[in-house]
Structure formats: structure tokens, C-alpha cells
């Protein structure tokens, strides 16, 4: 683990303005004015610093005049920092930030998603190391952000951002209809073979009670994207992360072990256990399917532990739905970690070297990580978004839409705050979410090239857009897995894959 390194201070002591002393008249001595002490000049109050902030609008309605917005005013009052906020459209945030940086339109502070991609990667050479500033002005940052999250924004000992720690461990998790398991008197599956048997039972029984054989045992969307990662994760890998194989670091899809989940998916498709439209399902079509009450299992992020259950219950209130998260079954023949890539960092904020007020930027972030700041960023303002009844916070979720305060989540920099969590997710909602997070923290694995700088366009294309077509042919057309996949990997290596593997291996060897 990289530890926070002490660096020579980058801050400057501000120059204070002084008041002129009041002089007496006619040679007669006068009493000191209130602005003096025994005739000595006193410094004026230090002006409140202002920082320019660029952050995502999260595709939500944002204040037309942020400075006059009650929530923004609250942040300024409590942090002691004036905020000149520009909300940048989520839809093209990274493109807009690239244009701003190219035009030398630099804020003091901006939002990113780490150093590997997005705005943080775009401006990586312009970022101010924050080690000494955090040491001097960030006690709440040090107390509330784990070292694993700091490691995600640290390069050669320099901390280049402030990370919001991820709430989950393993970033993807499986969901299953527990009510269907109970109808069938089945336990949660713990192995890949048991999982297949459960899906077969979902297929063969009229569990939604409509008299038709229309259940979809497992669904996913848009081919082999991240929603399918828990299937690969039964064998301890995901397609795009880096894994060791015979002294090299290779993408998951080029690892020999990848053939096992591929064969598993082939079996699922052949037996009618995998949604026949998994290659073409859009997000909206996928949602329609599970909201119809016909889906038995799928993969998603732990954060959906409550929302998916609620969506299905709301859409099919007469089915007695109980959608639960479940531990990842262990793949046949595999005894290593299961789950998905461990996410250590969520949102990040970065300070540029050109910042006029780096101390103020850190002080603002430090306030966001105070107990007061955490409760505000998650629950909003008392009287607007929640009230206190009998000493307990009563959160009004509907107020966020009505008061147009959903943008506030852009400033949420903590993982789980117990006070806010209990207010926001009471009862069953909190139970389901905590279960999802607890499972995710017991699972997962770390890519061997976590933190690797962004690849150029050619290498990125080799990583992200190479294997899907052949994988689809193997699964749908029932091609021989070993022969087909070995031939694909050999060809992929000869067409640039070996160069990508060298980049990944060199990075790993230099940073392990």
C-alpha cells in the first residue's frame, strides 16, 4: 500500500490588509479607536476565499443562480468558502471538460472519476499534488477515507485527488427471486452447478402463475457488458481487467480460464436458461422484462439492492416478490476469489496546479467529509428535505424532486454514513441494501493493472472491442469452446494484443 507522503507546503500565507490608525487633532492625544489596541494597528478580517468549481449536473435540474440557492448558501456558510459553481452536463461531461482545459478554462476544483479515465485522466499532468495540503487542512479527509481509496489517486507517492470511497467492495453482484426459491424449497446455490439447477427449476415451473412457460431464468443486456460480470466472476475474472498468466498480465478474456464461464454461458443459452435476446436487449427492454415479474436472476451493482426489489413489487404487487442479492456461486474447478472487480473509488475531486486557492479547495472538501457535511450531502436541508421528529430524522424523498435538489449528490464524498443511511433507507430498504454491501465486501478481486494510465485509442479498442463477436458466436452457435477461443486469442495477439499485454505487464512489474 502506498502511504500518504509528506511534501513541502505548496500554500502561501495571505497578505493581510491593515487599517490606518486614527490621528488626534490639535496635538492632543486621543483614545485608541476600536480598530486599534493601544494605538497599534489591527488587521482587517480575512476575506472569505472563493473557489471556482466544475462538477456534473448528474442529468438533474440545477440552480440557475447557484450562489443564491439555499443549499449552495448552506455549503458556503458551513465550509467558510464561497463557491462559484458551474454544473456541466452529465451527458458529455468529459468532452466538455476536455474542451475547457484545452481553452485554458481552469477551475480551482473539478469532479472526476479517478485517474484512469474521465476528466481526472484528461487533466492528469495539470493536477496539484495534495499531500501537504491534506496533512495540514484535511483532518476529516484523513479520518474518513481509507488507504485503499487514497491508493486509487496516488501516483509515485503524490496524491492527485480526493476520492469518495466506494460503498461496496465487489462492484457487481447477483440478484435472485428468493420467493421462487422458497416455492421450490431450494437453498441459495453455492456452486456453478447448483446455480444451473436453480435456473432449470425456474425454467420448468410456472412460478409467476400465469399458466405459461414464459419465465426468463437469467437475463442480461447488450451482450457481454458489465451486467454479466457476476457470471465471469464465478471463475474469478472479468473481461477487461488484468490477470497473471505464465508471467504475463493479460485481459480477462485472453486468460485460459475465461473459457470456463464461456462454456457455462453456452450451456445456459442452449438450455433456455439465458435470455434469448441477451445480445440485443436495450436497458429499457431489459427493465421491462424484470419488472414484468418473469425474471429469476440477473447481475447488477450492489447499490441496486433495494431499488430493483421495489421496482418489481410496484409493477407486480400481487406476486409476492422478494428479490434478494446473493453471494456469487463458485465456478466448477476454481478455488480462488469470486465476485467482480473491487471498486475502491467512486467520485473524485481534483485541484489544478493553476488554482489560486488550493487551501480553500481542501477546506471545502474537508467540510463535506465532516459529520455535518455528510448528512447534508445525503439528506439535504432541515425544513426542506427532512424534519426532526422525536429526535429522529424523517427524510422526505419526494422533496428532492419538488425542490430540485437532486444535484446535491454530486457533492457526496462519503461511503456509508449511518445517520443518513438509516434516515434514507428505513426498514426493509436498509436491510436489503446492507445485505448487498455486506456480500460485496466479502467478495471480489483486484485487477493487476488497477491505476494504469489511460491507453491510447488503438490499445483501448483492442481491449474493449475485440472479443464480443467471437464470444457471441461461441454461445449462440454452440461452437467448440476450446478450439474456437484458442484460435481467437492467438489471432488477437498477432493483431496487436501482444503489444497491449506488454504494456499491461510492464506497468504491473513497475508498480507491484
N, C-alpha and C positions, 0 to 999 in steps of 0.2 A: 504493500500500500504506500502510495505517495503521501507524505505528511505535509501539513501547511508549513511553508518555509518562510522565514523572516527575511524581509527585504528592506533596504534603505528607504526611508519615508519619501513618498512622492508628493506629499502635501506641503503647502506653504502657509505660513502664519499670515492671516489677512491684516492689511494695514488699517489701523483704526483712525477714524476722524476725530478730531478734538474740537471742543467748543472754546471760543475765545473768552478770556476772563473779562468780567465787567469792571471797568475802571472807575475810581471815585472822582468827584469833581472838586474844584477849588482847593486842591491839596489836602482835602480832608479824607481820612481813612474811612472805608466803608466795611460793612459786614459782608462776609462771603455770601455769594448768591447760592441758590440751591444746586447749581451745576458745578460748584467748586467745593473743595474740602480744605478749609483754612487757607483759601486763596489759591489752592492747587487745581490745575485744570483736570477735569474728569472726562473720560472717553464717552462718546455717544453710544447708545445701544447698538450692538452689531446688527446690521440689516439681515433680514431673513433671506437665505440664499434661494436662488431659483434654478431648477434643472429642467432641461428640455428632454421629454420622454417620448419615444416612439413605441407603441405597443399594438397588438392585434385587437381588432374590434370583435373578434370571435363570431363574426357574422350576426351580431346583435345591434340593436339600436343604441347609439352612443350620444352623449350630450352634445348639443350644437355649440354650446359655450362651456367647455369643461370647467373653467375657473369659477363659474357661478353655480355649478352643480353642487347640491348638498353633500353628496358622497365624496366628491373630489375635495370640497372645502374641509370636510372632516379629516381626510388623509393629510391635508396640508397643515391643519391646526395641530393634529396629534404628532405628526412627524417633525414639525418645525421646518419644513421645506416647502417652498412654493413650487407648484407643478405646472409646467407648460406641456400639456399632453396632446399628442397627435395620435388619433386612432386610425390605424392603417387597415384597409380591407383585408379580411382573412383570406378571401378567395385568391388573391395574388400578392399576399404579404411579402414573400421572399423576392418576387420580381420587383415590387415597389421599393423594397429596401436596397436591392442591388442598384436601382436607378438613383436613389437618394445618395448612396455612398459614392457612386461614380460622379455625381454632380457636386461632391464635397458638401452635401447637406447632412451635417453630422449632429446627432443629438448628444446629450451627456450620457443617456441611458437608453438601452433598447432591449426589446424582448427577442429571445431566440429559442432554439430547441436543442441546445448543446453545441458542440464544436464540429460534429461530423457532417452536419447538413444544415440547411436553412441559413438564416441571417447571421448566426454566430460563425458559421463556416465561411460565409462570404466576406465577413469583416475580420477574419482571424488575425491577419497581420496588423490590424489597426487597434487591437484590443489592449487595454491598460492592465498590466499585472496588478492584482488586488491584494496580495499577501499582507503587506504592511497596513493598508487601509482597513482590512478586515480585523487584523490584530488589534488595532487602536480604536476602531469605531464600530465594530460589529459583534458585540458580545452575544446578542441573540442569534446571529448567524452561526457562530461557533457552537452555541448550545443546542441548536435545533436542526442542524444539517449534519448528517452522518458522513464519515470519511469516505464511504463508498460513493456518495454523491459528489463530494469535492473532487475525487479522483477523475470523475467524468468531465471536469472542466479544467483539469490541470495538465500542463504540457511542460516537460523539463523543469518541474518544480514551480512553475509560475501558474497561479490561479487566474484564469482568464474569464471568469464569470461567476455569478452566484446562482447555484442550482436549487430548484424546488425538488426536494426528494420525492421519488415516486411512492405512491401509497402501497402499491403492490410489489411483490417480488417477481415471480414468473409473470411475464407480460400477457400471456394468453392462458385461457382456462377452458375446460369443458363444462357444458350445461346439459342437464338431463331431466326428463319428466319423472320426478320421484313418485308422483301419483300413479304413473303407469307401472313403475317397478312394484309398487305395493299391490296393484291389481293382479300382477303376475306372480306375486310372492317371491320376487327376486331381490337379491342384495346388490349394492353398488359393485360393478365389475372392477377387479383389481389387475387384470391382465388383458392383453390384446385379444386373446382367445375368448375370454369371458365377455369382453365388450362386443365381439361379433355375435355371441349367443344372445346377448340382450337385444341387439339390433334386429336379429332374426325374430325374436319374440315380439318386438314392436311391429315388425312387418306382418306377422302372421295372425295377429289378433286385432279385432275391431275395437281398439282402445278408445277411440273418440265416439264410439257408439252410434255411428250414423248408418250402419249396415253396409258400408262399402269398404273395400280394401284400398284405402287411399292414404294410409299413414305413410309418412316420409321418415324412416328411421334416423337418417343423418342428412343434414343439408349444409351447404356452404354456398359461396357466391364467387363469381368472376374467376373461376378456375382455381389455381393453387396459391391464392393470396393469403394474407396473414390470418384470416378466419380459419384456415385449415391447419395452422401451425400446431395445434394440440395433437393432431394425428401424427405428424412427423416427430413431435416431441415425445411420443411413446418410446421412440428409439434414441432420444437424447440429442436431436439436432433440428435445425430449421434450415430452409434452403439457402439463405443469403449470408448467414453468419459463418465465421471461420472455425474450422476444427482440424486438429492434428491428424495427419495420416502419413506414416512412414517418413517422418522428418520434415514434412511439408505442412503448410497451413492451406487448406482447400475450402471452397464454399461447400456448404452442406450438401447441395445437390450433386457435387462431384466426389463426395465421400462414398466409399463402397457400402457403408451402412444405409445409405439413402434408398437402396434397392428394397429394403425390408418394408418400410412404410409404403413404397410404391406398389409392392405386391399386395399389401394389405388393402390399399385403395382399389386395386384391380378386383380383388375378391368382393369388396363392398359393392362395386358397380355391377359386377357380373350377377350377384345375388339379389340385386334390387334394394340394397341397404343404403346406397348413396344416391342422393337426389339426381335423377337422370338429367336435369338441366343445370348441374353444378358449374359447367363451363360458361354458361350464358346468363345465369341469374344476376340481375342488377340488384343494387341494395334495396330498392323499393319492392321488387318482386320477392326477394328473399324475405323481407319483413312481412309481406302479405302471407307467405307460407307459414311462418311460425305463429303469426297472430291468428291464423285460422284454426289453431289447435291441432294440426295434423303432424307436427314435427316432434320427434322424440329426443333428439340430441343435436348439438352444434357447438362450435367454438367461438369464443369472443374474449374481450378483456374482462378482468375481474370487476372493473367499475360497473359493469352491467349486471351485477349480481342481484340487484333489486329491480332495475328498470325493465328487464326482459320479462320477469315474472309478472309484473304489474301490467305490461302491455298485453300479454296473452290473457290474463284474467279479465282485464277490461273488455277485450274483444270477444272472449268466450266465457262469460260469467257462470254458465251452467255446467261447465266441465269438471269443476273441482280441481283446477290446475294447481300444481305445485312444482314450478321449475326451480331446480336447485343446481348449484355448482358442485362439481365432484373432483376428487383427486384424479390425476392422469393415470390411466392403467399402464402397466409396464409392458413394453413390447417383448414378444417372444424372443428369447435368447439374449436379451440386453439386461445388464445388471448395473448400469450407470445411472446418472441423474435423468429425470424425466421432466416434462413440462414445456417450457419455452424459454426464450432469451430473458434473462433477468434485466429488468429496467431499473436503473439506479437514479436516473434523472428525468424529470418532467420538463416543465418550463425552465428557461434560464434567463437571466438578465445580465447584460454586459455593459461595461463602461469603456468608452473610447479614449485613446491617448489624447485626443484633442479636447476632452472635457474641461470646461472651465471650473466645474465644481464637483470633482470626484468624491470629496469628503461628504458633501450633501447627498450625492447619489447613494453612497453606502449607508448613510444615516437613515435615508428613506427606506431602503431595503431592510435595514435593521429593525425599524419600527414595524414593518409588515410581518416580521417574524416574532414580534412581541406577542404576548397573550392577547392584548387589546387588538393588535393588528390582525392576528389570525382569526379572531371571532368576527371582526369587521369584514374581512375579505370573503369569508364564507357565508355570513348571515346578514351583513348589511348594517343598517342603522336602526337603533331602537326607535320605535314610533313610526317607522316607515316600512321596515321589513320584518320586524319582530316586536314582541312586547314581553314584559316580565309579569308573570302571574304566580303568586305564592313562592317567589324566589326562583322560579324556573323560567327559562327562555321558551317562549312559544313562537316558533318560526312560521311565517306566512309565506309559503312558496308562491302563491298566486300574486303576491305583491311585486315580485321581481319583474314579471311581465307588465303589470299595471304601471309600476313606477319606472319602468325601463332601466333597470339596474343590473341586468344580466351581464353586462360588460365587466362588472366588478371582478368576475372570476379571473380576468387577465392579470390581476394583482395578487392572486392566491399563490403564496410561496411556501406553504407548509404541506406536510403529508397529511396525517390524521390528527386533528385537534379534538380531544374527547368532548369538550363542552359543545363545540359546533356540531360534531358528528351526532351526538345524542339529540340535539335540538332539530337537526335537519332530517335525521333518519330514525324516528322513534319506532319502538315495537318491532314488528316483523321486518320492516325495511332495514333497520340496523342489524338485525340478526343475520339476514341473508347477505348483506354486504360484508359484515365482519367474517362470516364463514368464507366468502370468496377471497378476502385478503389473507386470512389465515392459511388457506390452502396454497395460495400463490407464494407465501413466504416459506412454505415447506418444500417448494419445488423450484425447478429452473436451473439454468446453466448460463455461463458467460462466454460470449464469443471470444475467440483467441485474438481477434483484431478489434476489440472494443476500443474506441477512441482513435482509430486510424483516420488520418486526414481524408477529406473527400477525394474520390477518384476522378480522373478526367472523364470526359463524356464517353470515349471509346471503351475504357475499362468498366465504367458504370453500366454501359449497355451489355457488356459481356457477362456481368454479374446478374443483372436484373431481368434480362430479356432473352435468355438462351435456352432454358430447359423446358419451358411450359409446353411448347408444341409437341416435343417428343414424349413428355410425360403424359399428355392427353392421349396420344396415340397408344401408349402402353396400356393405360387404364381403360379406355373406351373400346379399343380394338383387340384387347386381350393378347397383345404381342408378348413374346417371351421376355421376361424382365431382365434376366442376367445378360443375355446376348445383346438385346437392344440397348440397354443402358450402358454397358461397357463400350459398345461401338460409338454411342453418342458422346460419352466423356472423352474418348480418345480423339474424336474429331474436334470436339470443343477445345481441347488442349492445343491441338495443332493450329487452330484458327485464332489464337490469342490467349487462350486460357492459361497456358504455361506462364505467360508474362504476368497475368493477374495473380497467379499463385506465387510467383516470385515476389511481387510487391507485398502480398499478404505475409509471406514467410519472412521477408526482410524486416517488415515492421514488427512482427512478433518477436523475432530474435533481438531486435534493438531495444525492445520495451518490456520484455518479460522479467 
